[in-house]
């Protein structure tokens, strides 16, 4: 599973049980996860506005690692994954449980999911940690009115295809699921590639995952012209774990195409990507690996300092004047001395040579459209347009 952290692996495993994905070397492909197929739990990743983020921050909480919805049970599941148990984590976890159980959070999720009536919290950890977490939360529940909380443990070894998930404490509101978890638990076969379901992933990781998938597509033997254009819908259909909102996906694609312009061109209005015809795959791969190591601050700095040429922005180029036959009969030095635009000089010469000719005299009063428009004005106007 690459360079995923222990926390990301837990999110990856639980998320894969609620989506239409199976293990595949380069990307997830369709099949129902056990929680989705057998119990009706589907993953949701709504966009939380700045106001909500600020409210959570003040309360010492954060957005849940995963949000699951069961329409039949009319229940929302807030999933929190914990890979360790430190003093700092205890305090943070306590505040999170308090906030998720609050009326403030209820107003938030009721507005997002008005058809749901119940909230349940799943605390997921590795083996031998779930009982410690349960003891800690149960002690907190003696003094506070918390939501219904269930504790899961995951037994997973890197390199193995399957993870075993069991319940160690609590009772699910969903009786069918609770019976399953009481008896044998559930098994998950998470994809080898990291999923785009973790809202805590840094942008460097998200951009890397998206870029790696596009790179895999570009590396195919032959891409038809019509397939060089990738829309947001195309990407979602090919990669079903892309459940982020369109605005968030477009932001990731914009970052990707800004930082790795060799992939092709990006339409910021539609979010469409047009793949380069002769890309340098090795250079793209190296650049993506560099991005994977970046923090969000690193990416902001990189985006701010990336030059317009690297972003693929078209610049207006002023071609150098070339000698023509006009040089043989235009007054020498007239252009270099700044005596007017080419069209003005041309009309002046016609006037001089044909001032008695009725046909050429018709041009004498034609205004020169560039006479009062300096070269710098042209450049500035064009740059304003393309930017």
C-alpha positions in Angstrom: 0.0 0.0 0.0 2.9 2.3 -0.6 3.7 5.0 1.9 0.4 5.2 3.7 0.5 6.0 7.4 -1.1 3.5 9.9 -4.0 6.0 10.2 -4.5 6.2 6.5 -4.5 2.4 6.2 -7.4 2.1 8.7 -9.4 4.7 6.8 -8.5 2.8 3.6 -9.7 -0.5 5.0 -13.0 0.7 6.4 -13.8 2.8 3.3 -13.2 -0.1 1.0 -16.0 -2.0 2.7 -18.5 0.6 1.7 -17.6 1.1 -2.0 -17.8 -0.7 -5.3 -14.1 -1.7 -5.4 -11.8 -4.7 -5.3 -8.0 -5.1 -5.2 -6.3 -4.3 -8.5 -2.6 -3.4 -9.1 -3.1 0.0 -10.8 -6.6 1.1 -9.8 -9.8 0.0 -8.1 -12.5 -1.7 -10.2 -16.1 -2.4 -9.5 -17.6 -4.8 -7.0 -19.6 -4.2 -3.9 -17.9 -3.9 -0.5 -19.4 -6.1 2.3 -20.9 -3.2 4.3 -22.5 -1.8 1.2 -23.6 -5.1 -0.4 -24.9 -6.9 2.7 -25.9 -4.0 5.1 -26.6 -1.0 2.9 -23.9 1.4 4.2 -22.7 3.9 1.6 -19.9 6.4 2.0 -20.6 10.1 1.8 -18.1 13.0 1.7 -20.0 16.2 1.9 -18.3 19.6 1.7 -18.1 21.3 5.1 -18.0 25.1 4.8 -15.5 27.4 6.5 -18.0 28.3 9.2 -18.4 24.6 10.2 -14.6 24.1 10.1 -14.1 27.1 12.4 -16.8 25.8 14.8 -15.1 22.4 15.0 -11.8 24.1 15.5 -13.1 26.1 18.4 -14.5 23.0 20.0 -11.3 21.0 19.5 -12.8 18.7 16.9 -12.4 18.0 13.2 -14.3 16.5 10.3 -14.9 12.7 10.8 -12.5 10.4 9.0 -15.5 8.9 7.2 -19.3 9.5 7.0 -21.5 6.6 6.2 -25.2 6.6 5.5 -27.7 3.8 5.8 -31.0 5.0 4.3 -33.0 2.0 5.4 -31.9 2.4 9.0 -32.1 6.2 8.7 -28.7 6.3 10.4 -25.6 8.4 9.9 -22.3 6.9 11.0 -19.3 9.0 12.0 -16.2 6.9 11.7 -13.0 7.8 13.6 -9.8 5.8 13.1 -7.2 5.8 15.8 -3.7 4.2 15.2 -2.3 5.1 18.7 -3.3 6.0 22.2 -1.3 8.9 23.7 -2.1 11.6 26.2 -2.5 14.2 23.4 -4.8 11.8 21.5 -6.9 11.2 24.6 -7.7 14.9 25.0 -8.4 15.3 21.3 -10.6 12.2 21.2 -12.6 13.3 24.2 -13.4 16.7 22.6 -14.3 15.0 19.3 -16.8 12.6 21.0 -18.3 15.5 22.9 -18.7 17.6 19.7 -20.2 14.7 17.6 -22.7 14.1 20.3 -23.7 17.8 20.6 -26.7 19.6 19.3 -24.4 21.8 17.2 -23.2 18.8 15.2 -26.8 17.4 15.0 -28.0 20.6 13.3 -25.1 20.2 10.8 -25.8 16.6 9.8 -29.6 17.1 9.8 -29.2 19.9 7.3 -27.0 17.7 5.1 -29.1 14.5 5.5 -32.6 15.6 6.5 -34.0 12.1 5.9 -31.8 10.6 8.6 -32.9 10.3 12.3 -30.0 8.7 14.2 -26.3 9.1 14.7 -23.8 6.4 15.6 -20.1 6.7 16.1 -17.6 3.9 15.2 -14.2 4.1 16.8 -11.8 1.9 14.7 -8.3 0.9 15.9 -5.8 -1.8 15.5 -5.8 -5.0 17.5 -5.3 -4.7 21.3 -6.1 -1.0 21.2 -9.9 -1.1 21.0 -10.4 -2.2 24.6 -8.3 0.7 25.9 -10.2 3.2 23.8 -13.5 1.7 25.1 -12.5 1.9 28.7 -11.5 5.6 28.2 -14.7 6.6 26.5 -16.9 4.6 28.9 -15.4 6.6 31.7 -16.2 9.8 29.9 -19.8 8.6 29.3 -20.4 8.5 33.1 -20.4 12.3 33.2 -21.5 13.2 29.6 -24.4 12.3 27.4 -22.6 10.9 24.4 -24.1 9.4 21.2 -24.1 5.6 20.6 -20.5 4.5 20.2 -19.3 1.1 19.0 -15.6 0.0 19.0 -14.0 -2.0 16.2 -10.5 -3.6 16.0 -8.8 -4.3 12.7 -6.3 -7.2 12.3 -4.2 -6.4 9.3 -0.7 -7.2 8.1 1.1 -5.4 5.3 1.3 -7.5 2.2 -1.8 -9.6 3.0 -4.9 -9.4 0.9 -7.5 -9.5 3.7 -8.2 -7.6 6.9 -10.3 -9.0 9.7 -12.6 -6.6 11.5 -14.3 -7.4 14.8 -16.4 -5.6 17.4 -14.9 -5.3 20.9 -17.5 -3.1 22.7 -20.8 -1.4 22.1 -24.1 -2.3 20.4 -25.0 -1.2 16.9 -28.4 0.3 16.2 -28.6 -1.9 13.2 -29.5 -5.3 14.6 -28.5 -7.2 11.5 -25.0 -5.7 11.5 -24.7 -6.1 15.3 -25.4 -9.9 15.0 -22.8 -10.2 12.3 -20.2 -8.3 14.3 -21.0 -10.3 17.5 -20.5 -13.7 15.7 -17.7 -13.5 13.3 -17.1 -9.9 12.3 -16.4 -8.9 8.7 -13.5 -9.3 6.3 -12.2 -6.7 3.9 -9.9 -7.0 0.9 -8.7 -3.4 0.4 -7.3 -2.4 -3.0 -3.5 -2.1 -3.1 -3.8 1.4 -4.4 -4.7 4.2 -2.0 -8.2 5.5 -2.3 -9.5 9.0 -2.6 -11.9 8.7 0.3 -9.9 10.1 3.2 -10.8 13.8 3.8 -7.6 14.1 5.9 -5.3 13.4 3.0 -2.9 16.2 2.3 -3.2 17.8 -1.2 0.2 16.4 -2.1 -1.2 12.9 -1.6 -4.4 13.6 -3.4 -2.6 15.2 -6.4 -0.2 12.3 -6.4 -2.9 9.6 -6.4 -4.9 11.4 -9.2 -1.7 12.0 -11.2 -0.5 8.4 -10.9 -3.8 7.2 -12.2 -3.7 9.5 -15.2 -0.1 8.5 -15.8 -1.1 4.8 -15.8 -3.7 5.7 -18.5 -1.2 7.6 -20.6 1.2 4.7 -20.5 -1.2 2.4 -22.4 -0.1 1.3 -25.8 -2.4 3.5 -27.8 -4.8 6.3 -27.0 -7.3 7.4 -29.6 -7.8 11.1 -30.2 -11.2 11.1 -28.6 -9.8 9.5 -25.4 -7.2 12.3 -24.9 -9.9 14.5 -23.4 -10.8 13.5 -19.8 -13.9 15.0 -18.2 -14.8 15.0 -14.5 -17.5 12.4 -15.3 -15.0 10.2 -17.2 -12.6 10.2 -14.2 -15.4 9.3 -11.8 -16.6 6.5 -13.9 -13.2 5.0 -14.3 -12.3 5.5 -10.6 -15.4 4.9 -8.4 -13.7 5.9 -5.2 -13.6 9.5 -6.4 -16.4 10.7 -4.2 -15.2 14.2 -3.5 -17.3 17.1 -4.7 -16.8 18.5 -8.2 -15.2 21.7 -6.8 -12.7 19.7 -4.7 -11.8 17.4 -7.7 -11.4 20.4 -10.0 -9.1 22.0 -7.4 -6.9 18.9 -7.3 -6.8 18.7 -11.1 -5.9 22.4 -11.3 -3.0 21.8 -8.8 -1.9 18.7 -10.7 -1.8 20.4 -14.1 -0.1 23.5 -12.7 2.6 21.5 -11.0 2.9 18.9 -13.8 2.1 20.7 -17.1 3.8 18.0 -19.1 0.6 15.9 -18.7 -1.2 18.2 -21.1 -3.7 21.1 -21.0 -6.3 22.0 -18.4 -9.6 23.8 -18.9 -10.3 25.5 -15.6 -13.9 26.3 -16.5 -15.0 22.7 -17.2 -12.3 20.7 -15.3 -11.4 18.9 -18.5 -7.9 17.6 -19.2 -6.5 17.2 -22.7 -3.6 14.8 -22.6 -0.3 15.6 -24.4 0.3 13.6 -27.6 3.9 12.8 -26.9 4.4 13.0 -23.1 7.6 12.3 -21.3 6.3 9.6 -18.9 9.5 9.3 -16.9 9.6 13.0 -16.2 5.9 13.0 -15.2 6.5 10.1 -12.8 9.5 11.8 -11.2 7.6 15.0 -10.7 4.6 13.2 -9.2 6.9 11.5 -6.7 8.3 14.9 -5.7 4.7 16.2 -5.2 3.8 13.2 -3.0 6.4 14.4 -0.4 5.1 17.9 -0.3 3.1 19.4 2.6 0.1 21.7 1.9 2.4 24.7 2.6 5.0 23.4 0.2 2.3 23.1 -2.5 1.1 26.6 -1.8 4.6 28.0 -2.2 5.2 26.0 -5.3 1.9 27.2 -6.9 2.8 30.8 -6.0 6.3 30.6 -7.5 5.5 28.5 -10.6 6.1 30.7 -13.7 3.4 31.3 -16.3 5.4 29.3 -18.8 5.4 26.3 -16.5 1.6 26.7 -16.1 1.1 26.3 -19.8 -0.2 29.9 -20.2 0.1 31.2 -23.8 2.1 34.3 -24.1 1.9 36.8 -27.0 5.1 36.7 -29.0 6.1 39.7 -31.2 7.9 38.3 -34.3 11.0 40.1 -35.4 10.6 42.2 -38.5 11.9 40.5 -41.7 13.2 42.2 -44.8 10.8 42.2 -47.8 10.6 43.9 -51.2 8.9 46.8 -49.4 12.3 47.8 -48.1 13.3 48.7 -51.7 10.8 51.5 -52.0 9.8 52.5 -48.5 11.8 55.5 -47.1 15.0 54.2 -45.4 14.9 54.3 -41.6 11.2 55.2 -41.6 10.2 52.1 -39.5 13.2 52.1 -37.2 12.8 55.9 -36.5 9.3 55.3 -35.2 7.5 57.4 -37.9 4.3 55.4 -37.7 2.8 52.0 -38.1 3.4 49.9 -41.3 -0.1 50.6 -42.6 0.3 54.3 -42.1 3.6 54.3 -44.0 2.1 52.3 -46.8 -0.8 54.7 -47.3 1.6 57.7 -47.2 3.7 56.1 -49.9 0.6 55.5 -52.0 -0.5 59.1 -51.6 3.0 60.2 -52.7 3.1 58.0 -55.8 -0.5 58.3 -56.8 -1.9 61.6 -55.5 -3.4 62.3 -58.9 -4.9 58.8 -59.4 -8.6 58.7 -58.5 -8.5 55.0 -57.5 -5.6 55.2 -55.0 -6.9 58.5 -53.6 -9.8 56.6 -52.2 -7.5 55.2 -49.6 -6.2 58.6 -48.5 -8.8 59.0 -45.8 -8.8 55.5 -44.4 -8.0 55.8 -40.7 -5.1 53.6 -39.4 -6.5 51.3 -36.7 -3.2 51.0 -35.0 -2.0 54.6 -35.3 -3.0 55.5 -31.7 -2.4 52.0 -30.2 1.1 51.5 -28.9 2.8 48.1 -29.0 2.9 48.0 -25.2 -0.9 48.5 -25.1 -1.3 45.5 -27.4 0.8 43.3 -25.2 -0.9 44.5 -22.0 -4.4 44.0 -23.5 -3.7 40.5 -24.6 -2.1 39.5 -21.3 -5.1 40.7 -19.5 -7.3 38.7 -21.7 -5.5 35.4 -21.4 -4.9 35.8 -17.7 
